[in-house]
Amino acid sequence: MRETLLPLSRGGLMGLALTATVLLAGCMSEGSSTESLYRQNMVSETALNAQIMSDRARDQRCRRDPARRECGPRD
């Protein structure tokens, strides 16, 4: 049987964003520079933007073909 890869769910993307933020924050010292904080914010913002784009793309696919497996009830 062939396996299909589904895009990350909303929870998966949020987990990815949280992990990236925690890892980045763990690397910073108390005397972190403004540039480090800016980079951390950019990582979070990028993850959020990726989640929004993924949700929109899934919604478009589901409008075209509601029978898709990924179009079932959401959490």
Summary of the structure (lengths in Angstrom):
residues: 75
radius of gyration: 16.7
end to end distance: 26.7
largest distance: 54.0
contacts: 156
relative contact order: 0.16
helix: 68%
strand: 0%
